[in-house]
Amino acid sequence: MTEFIDDESFDHYFGDGFQHTAWRLETRRGYASDAEGEEFQRFLRGEDPGEDPDRAWCRNIRKQVSSGKRIERVRIVDDPPTTGQRYLLAAAWTNVEAGEDIRVMNRRQAEELALPEADFWLFDSRFALKLYFDERDEYLGARLIEDAAEVLRYCQVRDAAWHYAVPSEVFRTRVASAV
């Protein structure tokens, strides 16, 4: 059975837990936590999702970026994007405005590059958090990865994904009718 870190430890990694970079690969077609929120319901009605640019995540991004750290992610998106992916594309502006660099890659290209189908965060190229979800896209927990060979593989995934991904706003213009 997988041993997950506790929520307090998880939160710590996004503050004092890293010194330079926090990088995420986001592979899922949707997240239950998004689908449960009012912002998602507004999006489904064709309204602006109304993401809060002053929510805790964005405040932390601003704090970390202002101290010289980088927070980046690559989202893998289907063609056409799923409803959950379209929502993430529409709501990305709050994170980007706060200082997070979000890039997007088509799933077909990710498959050609043999990128994993698992979400993870990589910190300072030293350790990672592998994220686990169930079949309903519910978040189950995160496992700390410190094994050098596994971390190296995550670094290789990051390098490949980052090289081929495009900024989220560029991607949005390419699939504007789907967003």
WOHUFEN-V459711 format. One line per field, one symbol per residue. ss: DSSP state (a for helix, b for strand, c for the rest). phi: phi as a letter, one per 30 degrees, with the letter a starting at -180 (. if undefined). psi: psi as a letter, one per 40 degrees, with the letter a starting at -180 (. if undefined). A space follows every 10 residues. Layout:
# WOHUFEN-V459711
ss: ???
phi: ???
psi: ???
This chain:
# WOHUFEN-V459711
ss: ccccccaaaa aaaccccccc bbbbbbcccc caaaaccaaa aaaacccccc cccccaaaaa aaaaaacccb bbbbbbbccc ccaaaaaaaa aaaaaaaacc bbbbbbaaaa aacccccccb bbbcccbbbb bbbcccccbb bbbbbccaaa aaaaaaaaaa aaaacbbaaa aaaacaaac
phi: .dccddddde dedccddbcb bbbbcccddl bedddddded ddeddicddi eddcdeeddd eeddddcjdc bbabccbdbd ddeddddddd cdedddddkd ccbbbdeedd dddiddcbda ccchhcabcd ccbcdciddc lbcdcbdedd dedddddedd dddcdceedd deddbedcc
psi: hhhiiidddd dddeceeidd ihhihheiei hddddeiddd ddddeeihdf iheeiddddd ddddddeeih hiihhhhihi iidddddddd eddddddeeh hhiihidddd ddefiifhii hhhffdiihh hiiaeefhhd aihhhehddd dddddddddd dddeiiiddd ddddfdee.
